Every structure is written in structure tokens, then in C-alpha cells.
Amino acid sequence: MTKPAAQKRYLPTSPFKAPVAPPRKQFAVGDQVTHDMYGLGRVIGIEEGIAALVDFGSVRERILSPYTKMSKL
């Protein structure tokens, strides 16, 4: 039986620094984006902190946060 993974505590005096979380990706309506699977598109709607609606030309997709496969151009 395994225990669920617990958050590691980092002491301020420790020589090992806590990992830095990358900044959250922010998109706005009108931003041109690229997606690993769908290609080039334009953001046409935002659900704050939840998803982005993107028009990829032939298809419109709702991409969920944290947008790992999508980047702003």
C-alpha cells in the first residue's frame, strides 16, 4: 500500500532551493497561437483560468488550461 505524495517542505536555511514554478500562460482574445496538434490559430474566446476557445481555420477547439501544448506567437 502506498501513501499519496505529500508536498515537500523546503526550509529557508536549506542549501537545496525549492523548485520555481513556471509562470502561467496568459492568452487574450485576438492572440495568434500555435498548437502541437491543431497548428496555427487565433484565440476567439477566454474562460478565465479554465479554457480558451481557438479558431484553427477548419475547426474551433476549446483548449483547457494549463495550455501545455499551446504557445503564443
N, C-alpha and C positions, 0 to 999 in steps of 0.2 A: 504494500500500500504506500502510495507516495503522497506527500503533502503538496498543497498548491504553492507555487513560487511566491515568496514574500519579497517585498521591496527591500533592497539593500540600504542600510543606513550608512552614510558617509560622515565621519567625524571631521570637524574643521581642522584638527591637528594632524590628520592622516596625510601621508605623502602621496597617496593614491587619490586623485581627484575624481569627483562624480562625473559621469558622462554628461555632456551637454546635449540637450535635445535640439534637433534642428528646428529652425523657425517654421511655423505653419504656412503653407502655401495659401496666398490670398488671390482671388480672382474677382474681376469686376465685369459687368455687362459690357460687351464690346471687345474684350480682350481676345487676341488671336492666340490659340493654343495648339499644341500638338499632343497626340495620344499614341501610346505604343501600339494599340490595336486598331484604332479608327483613323489615325492620321491627322491631317490638318483640319482645324475647325475654329468656330467663333462662339464665345460664351453669349447666350441669349437670355439666361436667367440664373439667379442665385437664390438658393435656400440657405440662409446664413448658418454656417457651421455644419450643414448636413450634406448638401449636394450642389452641383452646378449642372444646368441644362445647356448642352453644347450642340450646335448645328454643324454637322460634318459634311454638309452638302446633300448627300443622298439619304442621310439618316440623322435623326435627332436622338441624342442619348443623355440620360441622367447619370452623371458620374458622381459617385459617392466620395465624401471626404474620407481619408486624408489625401486623395488625389495622387497616389503613388505612381501611377503610370501616365500622368498628365503634367505638362510643363508649359509655362508662358513663353511666348516668343517675343 
